[in-house]
Amino acid sequence: MIGDKLVDMEAGMAAGCRTILVRTGYGAEQESDVPAGVEVYDDLLAVARSLTTQPCDGV
């Protein structure tokens, strides 16, 4: 789950998803409120780069 609001992070975690906050949009404002375990990236391009360079863990 990728989003820019706390509610997005809560939904992703509730669904058991890998959860990523982007600092664009509302993300920078809400970053300090996200739960532990949420990954944080500057923007969607940074997320895409990370996803394409990290080895797949089978999820």
Order of alpha helices (4+ residues) and beta strands (2+ residues): beta-alpha-beta-alpha-beta-alpha
